[in-house]
Amino acid sequence: MPRPALLRIGPHAGVSAVLFLSLFAGQAGLIAITPILPALAADFDVSTAAAGQLRTVTGLVAGVTALALGMAAGRIGLGRQLLAGTGLLAAGSLASAAAPTFELLVLAQAPVGAGVALVTTAGVVAAAEWVPEVYRSRALSWALTGQPAAWIVGMPLVGVVGEAASWRLAFLLLPFAAALVAGLALARRAGEPPRPAKPTRIRAAFASRDLKLWASAELAANSAWAGTLVYSGALFTESYGTSSALVGVLLAFAAAAYVAGTFTTRRFLGRSDRPRLVALGLALALGVTLFGGVRPGAVASALLLAASGFLAGGRTLVSSAVGLAVDPAARGAVMAVRSATMQFGYFLGVLVSGTALAAGGYLGLGLAVGGLLVLASALFAPCALGSGICYPARLQSVPADARAS
């Protein structure tokens, strides 16, 4: 008697679980300081603004590491890259928990950033490499869900532990523990060799004009979503007087909507991914603009943020699928650049959205982040519309003579 569809476990299940844990650990390393920032700043007698630069250090190291990884793409097996990433996350989290001075805490965030880059880049590539193509969308959607899941679980956990016990314990209970669990799950994959095909370097891969357009669109879109998230909590507090505890719940609700968007969109992945990427970007532009500019009440704003999260989850999955459609030898380089756009997009997003907020309030913020998403869709529209400058079916192979020697 055949098993019900919901109970069937395909060959992607084990890989999906491992990659989910890996990206969960990477995101946990990024968000760990957010709820405990005031306590951390007070303990070291520094301002909250100064303590917030820890995230800047993490993001900068992650972006640079991602680019460096792309330059050496294919030389190290994906299992070893992921295991090294979780090891760096664990080491950086442990060092952060034990840091006796603020300066040493800053240094401890460097391996966290490097670990984030490794698990984010290699995790997405592994979703394509470790399962048959027919299961790729399932493995990819589960892997990407690890990031919002870390937000949903981690924000309340770190906040409660940091308030009830110590911010140092929070580093141990979330990123350190998550990295250890992911590392144990990855142990069986550590011995896998790299692909026998010669890898494509970043410069060679992005000799393709459509890849340049895709990467530019990713930078703009990631900047917009980062700018939205950074100031979303402040919007609720300053517009409606929402408590910090309730803000955490509302942000977790938006993250859950992001997960729902990922799994809903998975059903529609296929040959029309490029036009869908543009459409989702434009819809998300409308959502974040309304979130910033139309604020009739906390419930309405929460629903707008959740709807935007749903669209952002779908867009992230489609964009990843588009990037993975390149020649397998170029996937490492392409995903390394995408990972770098996510990290550098954080800096650009905070700069643009912060400036817009100061100049035009939350309406200015909404217009700025919405404008970035319109720009992202406009940049990739020529590829989506098949105007002739892009490959006819999907992002395709890099010339053989452009491969690494």
C-alpha positions, 0 to 999 in steps of 0.5 A: 500500500503506497504511503501518503504523500505527506509521509514520503521521504525522498532522497533530499530529506537528509541533505535538506535537514543538514543544510537547514541546520547549517543556515540556521547556525549561520543566521544565529551568528548574525542575530545573536547580538540584537536582543542583548545589545543594551546589556552588552553595551552596559557591561562594557561601558560603551554606547549602544551605537558603538556596540552596534558596530559589532554587526558591522564587523561581522557583515564586513568580514562575511562579505570579504570572505564570500568574495575570497571563497568565490575566487577559490571556488571548487578547490575545497569540497562543499562538506569541508567548507560547511564544516569549517564554517560551523567550526568558525561560528562555534569558535567565534561564539565561544570567544564572544561569550568569554571576551573580557574586553569590548576590543576582544569581543570585536575581534571574536566577531571576525570568525563569526563573519567568516563562518557565516559566509562559508555556510551561506555560500556552500549551503546554497550550492550544496542544495543543487550539488547533493541531490538529483535535480528533480529534488533541488527546489525542495532541498533549496527551500528547506535550506533557505528556511533555516535563516528565518527559523533562526530568527523565529526561535533565536530572538525570543530565546536570546532575549529571555536568556539575556534578560534573566541570566547573562548576555554571555550565556545567550551566545552559548545557547544560540549560535554556539549550540546551533553551530555544534549541532550543525557540525555534527550533522555535517561530519559525514560529509566532510570527506567528500572531494570537490567536483572533478570539473575545473571551477569557474572563477568569479571574474570569468563567471561574471563575464556573462552580462546576464550574471552581472545584471542578476548580481546587481539586482541582488545587491539592490534587493538585499539592501532594500530588505535589510533596510526594511528589517533594521527599522521595522521594530522602531516603526512600531515603537515610534508610531504606535508605542508598541512594547519591545516584547510585542515588537519581537512577536510581530517580527517573528510573525513576519519571519514565519510569513517569510517561511510560508512564502518560501514553501508556497513559491517552491511549487511554481519554480520552473522555466519562468523563474526570471519573469517571476523574479521581476514580478515578485520584486515589484510586488515587494516594492509596493509592500514595503512602500505601504509599510513605511508610508501607510500606518493606520494602526499596529495591526495593519502595519503588522499585516503589511510587514508579514505580506512583505515577508511572504513576498521576500521569502518567495523572491529569495527562493526564486533568485537562488534558483535563477543563480543555480541555473548556471553551469555547475562549474560556476555555481560556487563563484556565483553563489559566493557573489550572491552571499557577498551581496547579502552582506554588503547589502546590509551596509548599503541598506542601512545607509540608504534607509537611515538617510531616508528616514532622517530626511522624510520620516517613515514615508521616506524610508518606505519610498527609499526601500521600495525604490531599491526594489524597483531598481532591482526589478528594472536591472533584471527585466532585460533578462526576464523579457528575453530582449536578446542580451541574455541567454534564451532559456536561463542563465547558462554556461560560462565559456570553457576557456574561462575556467580556472586553470 
